[in-house]
Amino acid sequence: MSGTTGTPNTPDTPGSTPSVIVVGAGPAGLLLAGDLAAAGVPVTLLEKRREQISNLSRAFTLHARTLELLDARSLADDLEALGRPLDRLRLFGRLTVALDTLPSRFNHLLVIPQYEVEKALRRRAVDAGVDFRYETELTALHQEADGVTVEVRDPAGASATLRAGYVVGTDGMRSAVREAVGLPFPGRSVIRSVVLADVLLAEKPESLLTVNAVGDAFAFIAPFGDGYYRVIGWHRGRDVPDHEPLDLDEVREITRLALGRDFGMHEARWMSRFHSDERQAPAYRVGRVFLAGDAAHVHTPAGGQGMNTGLQDAANLSWKLAQVIGGHAGDELLDTYQAERHPIGKSVLRSSGGIVRLAMAKTPWTRALRAALTTFLNTVGPARRAAAGQITGIGYRYPAPRGAHRLTGERVPDVRLAGDGRLYEALRGGGFVLVTPKAGPAVPVEGFGDRLAVEHWASERRTTLLVRPDGYVAWAAESPDPAALREALAAHLG
């Protein structure tokens, strides 16, 4: 891995495989770059930070849908061994979201610092051949009909020019890529002057995640796993700029107000203030430039959905770029990234914002609404399952063409396959997976190479499913004839 840009790279030339420049080496950028490189696409990953991954994590949770996607990349089991599972998620007091009944192999939330996720994704990206350029900052971007030219500043302060077929901005809330293509980032700050401290605790909290809101105060505590804990707090009456000095006494006071005690916190290794915004770009694609993760949407940390949504963005976009770059699909496939992921980003903004507003309810009518909603979700099974599906990501589906099979666009769980296999093991090849009945007709798979794996149900199920590389149903039929099946494979695999 190089920390310098070296000489400008050679522009994509006719007959060569178009390359992709990914800007931002956070979780979304690392997953996307690793996917593309594994598919044979040349990838350069630009990151303005130094090479070292910081232990000052922003996120602490992996949800079921993200763990499924990481399972399809052979990463989930190792991360599960590093993290700690939690089968209940408590929100504003009496509301508990049960996760142990989720229809997923990962029927829990995994508490794990973001830096551990980044380490695993970076190892995979390095092994796949991603060209890392650290301390390299994008300064300008120019699109042409056949590619994108980016100007960068290298560690020595010198300028260089790179060119690629596509650029993906995964460079966070202050995205240079988003700014370069002129996209606005409408929204507003929801919570100001949130305090954050990484501390040691004299008393270990009873719960793996500790969170509560009382009156004007809110606090959250999560373990790093190395003895330190992340404490996040907010007090309605303490609205000061982010640059205002912060001391540990203020963190202790807010924690006592929200949780009843401060757990003997001491020895802070890092403290800061920040504000939480709700913003979303109106478009995730501008020509040959795409946005994913925090560059496309930011929202409050309630429900732990931020890193997860960004990783799911990347998993949706990566296989589509690989299909188009490989000549197996037309450019219109890339438009489905916006159609599928933008509504989900909007939904996450609503759900995370709603959780925060209810948690911080102050007026009698908002407290009454919170109490009523808590009772409703705690007692009405379908509503409770819908809430769990939204927070964990497994409840989302993608739009399907008119007249398509009812399963088209659905997420496929980790179903058992003949020969004691699992679907998400079969997806580790990075291609589509066709799941057919055990006694079905011969499958016409010639010409698709390693982009298609053919498996059979372990059960007597009769539906034939074509599963996309990201685990959603591309096409389905009941007992299709070989001609119809071949037509469907050609339509989706090219």
Sequence and secondary structure as in RCSB ss.txt:
>XXXX:A:sequence
MSGTTGTPNTPDTPGSTPSVIVVGAGPAGLLLAGDLAAAGVPVTLLEKRREQISNLSRAFTLHARTLELLDARSL
ADDLEALGRPLDRLRLFGRLTVALDTLPSRFNHLLVIPQYEVEKALRRRAVDAGVDFRYETELTALHQEADGVTV
EVRDPAGASATLRAGYVVGTDGMRSAVREAVGLPFPGRSVIRSVVLADVLLAEKPESLLTVNAVGDAFAFIAPFG
DGYYRVIGWHRGRDVPDHEPLDLDEVREITRLALGRDFGMHEARWMSRFHSDERQAPAYRVGRVFLAGDAAHVHT
PAGGQGMNTGLQDAANLSWKLAQVIGGHAGDELLDTYQAERHPIGKSVLRSSGGIVRLAMAKTPWTRALRAALTT
FLNTVGPARRAAAGQITGIGYRYPAPRGAHRLTGERVPDVRLAGDGRLYEALRGGGFVLVTPKAGPAVPVEGFGD
RLAVEHWASERRTTLLVRPDGYVAWAAESPDPAALREALAAHLG
>XXXX:A:secstr
 BSS  S      TTS   EEEE  SHHHHHHHHHHHHTT  EEEEESS SS  S  S  EE HHHHHHHHTTT 
HHHHHHHSEEESEEEETTTEEEE TT SSS  SEEE  HHHHHHHHHHHHHHHT EEEET EEEEEEEETTEEEE
EEE TTS EEEEEESEEEE   TT HHHHHTT    EEEEEEEEEEEEEEESS  SSSSEEEEETTEEEEEEE S
SSEEEEEEEETT    TTS   HHHHHHHHHHHHS  TTEEEEEEEEEEEEEEEE S SEETTEEE GGGTEE  
 GGG HHHHHHHHHHHHHHHHHHHHTTSS THHHHHHHHHHHHHHHHHHHHHHHHHHHHT  SHHHHHHHHHHHH
HHHH HHHHHHHHHHHHSTT      TT  TTTT B    EETTTEEHHHHGGGSSEEEEE TT      TT GG
GEEEEEBSS   EEEEE TTSBEEEEEES  HHHHHHHHHHHH 
